[in-house]
């Protein structure tokens, strides 16, 4: 998949998944990778930025498999931002799909 497509929607994917349930970085990368192939290295700078912008909070939670893990939790500001992104994404993707249908039909 085109890298620019991924960059544009990775933020939305992160927020939607964390809104569903708090997740740690590796878990989040695995869950996103079920739908979109991503490089794990691109995820952590995004998580830091979302935390800095107060869309996410972090907390440590003990793990039975090693040291405590840093979990990410969406804030109320993050939920509001996520909903704005969802609306923008829906409008954008519908427009692109409509364009493709109309162009393909006229060929």
LINQUI-V475982 format. One record per residue. N is the residue number from 1. SS is DSSP state (helix for helix, strand for strand, loop for the rest). PSI is psi as a letter, one per 30 degrees, with the letter a starting at -180 (NA if undefined). Layout:
n:N ss:SS psi:PSI
n:N ss:SS psi:PSI
//
This chain:
n:1 ss:loop psi:k
n:2 ss:loop psi:k
n:3 ss:helix psi:e
n:4 ss:helix psi:e
n:5 ss:helix psi:e
n:6 ss:helix psi:e
n:7 ss:helix psi:e
n:8 ss:helix psi:f
n:9 ss:helix psi:f
n:10 ss:helix psi:e
n:11 ss:helix psi:e
n:12 ss:helix psi:e
n:13 ss:helix psi:e
n:14 ss:helix psi:e
n:15 ss:helix psi:e
n:16 ss:helix psi:e
n:17 ss:helix psi:e
n:18 ss:helix psi:f
n:19 ss:helix psi:e
n:20 ss:helix psi:e
n:21 ss:loop psi:k
n:22 ss:loop psi:k
n:23 ss:strand psi:l
n:24 ss:strand psi:l
n:25 ss:helix psi:e
n:26 ss:helix psi:e
n:27 ss:helix psi:e
n:28 ss:helix psi:e
n:29 ss:helix psi:e
n:30 ss:helix psi:e
n:31 ss:helix psi:e
n:32 ss:helix psi:e
n:33 ss:helix psi:f
n:34 ss:loop psi:f
n:35 ss:loop psi:e
n:36 ss:loop psi:k
n:37 ss:loop psi:k
n:38 ss:loop psi:l
n:39 ss:loop psi:k
n:40 ss:helix psi:e
n:41 ss:helix psi:f
n:42 ss:helix psi:f
n:43 ss:helix psi:e
n:44 ss:helix psi:e
n:45 ss:helix psi:e
n:46 ss:helix psi:e
n:47 ss:helix psi:e
n:48 ss:helix psi:e
n:49 ss:helix psi:e
n:50 ss:helix psi:e
n:51 ss:helix psi:e
n:52 ss:helix psi:e
n:53 ss:loop psi:g
n:54 ss:loop psi:g
n:55 ss:loop psi:f
n:56 ss:strand psi:k
n:57 ss:strand psi:l
n:58 ss:strand psi:l
n:59 ss:strand psi:l
n:60 ss:strand psi:k
n:61 ss:strand psi:k
n:62 ss:strand psi:k
n:63 ss:strand psi:k
n:64 ss:loop psi:f
n:65 ss:loop psi:g
n:66 ss:strand psi:a
n:67 ss:strand psi:l
n:68 ss:strand psi:k
n:69 ss:strand psi:k
n:70 ss:strand psi:j
n:71 ss:strand psi:k
n:72 ss:strand psi:k
n:73 ss:strand psi:k
n:74 ss:strand psi:k
n:75 ss:loop psi:l
n:76 ss:helix psi:e
n:77 ss:helix psi:e
n:78 ss:helix psi:e
n:79 ss:helix psi:e
n:80 ss:helix psi:e
n:81 ss:helix psi:e
n:82 ss:helix psi:e
n:83 ss:helix psi:e
n:84 ss:helix psi:e
n:85 ss:helix psi:e
n:86 ss:helix psi:e
n:87 ss:helix psi:e
n:88 ss:helix psi:e
n:89 ss:helix psi:e
n:90 ss:helix psi:e
n:91 ss:helix psi:e
n:92 ss:helix psi:e
n:93 ss:helix psi:e
n:94 ss:helix psi:e
n:95 ss:helix psi:e
n:96 ss:helix psi:e
n:97 ss:helix psi:e
n:98 ss:helix psi:e
n:99 ss:helix psi:e
n:100 ss:helix psi:e
n:101 ss:helix psi:e
n:102 ss:helix psi:e
n:103 ss:helix psi:e
n:104 ss:helix psi:e
n:105 ss:helix psi:e
n:106 ss:helix psi:f
n:107 ss:loop psi:NA
//
